[in-house]
């Protein structure tokens, strides 16, 4: 039986694509081992999916002590590779993938990389020259890659949860009992929420209340929910305000417009579902959300604002939601960015099938 080690962790943006590929490999009777951190969310998420998991003590290299922990994690990873004898290792970025990818390099084990964002992360930037192939979410990443290495890259899109490929806008709107002429705006700052987005919506709430044909689905984030629920009066019975929506993909499918951050997976989901959006990227160079947002802005599929412009962003959403012609144009422009099923494309590109 063929065997693949998958490695990443830390955030859902790294873990969900890795899980999608892991499940795709398992469906093809590949033995999958997931190696991550023993102190981040993957330690719970991966075993819950009934996928074999090993957690290592991995931390960002911010001190000499953490550097020696990294060395120890690399030694453990080498031991795992020697015991498991995988046909390939696939790293999905983040510092948590660094020990196992380093071990694959040192043991001359074939390894692949996957990049979710528009810009290469640290581990992928360091190792792409030695990888069999690096799978990209966006064409734009080629701008940062020397021409002599571009043959080692392939744009597949981001591997997404399988259900997104079969979701129907019409069916989701029927489930939500959306009436003719009624518009849905989804507002979300991710699982933790986004203070700048929440504050902007609060400040513009009276103007939102004037829009009678709009239904709001607002995911505030757990930390912000109680404060917000005390401050506002619902516009109508159809508005839904929660800390987080477990069926966020379904609501996004039904929505006419999305106000959100610009995480890599969020951008990929907006593209797959052809959703016009108002993007307010998280304000950090390390995260790279601005570069992700530009991909949709350049295609005129989204309007992009910074944190300081969040109120202007909400006001723009109120204008845009009434402009059916512009919304339709944005959908058509986004459609050009769609890839085929990224999970299947990535799996089919692995050399393990040749032997």
PyMOL commands that set and color helices and strands:
alter all, ss='L'
color gray80, all
select helices_A, chain A and resi 12-27+42-48+64-84+95-106+122-127+139-144+147-152+162-166+169-175+195-203+205-209+222-231+248-254+264-273+289-298+307-320+324-335+342-348+351-354
alter helices_A, ss='H'
color red, helices_A
select strands_A, chain A and resi 3-7+31-37+52-56+88-91+111-115+133-136+153-155+183-188+214-219+240-242+257-260+277-280+302-305
alter strands_A, ss='S'
color yellow, strands_A
deselect
rebuild
show_as cartoon
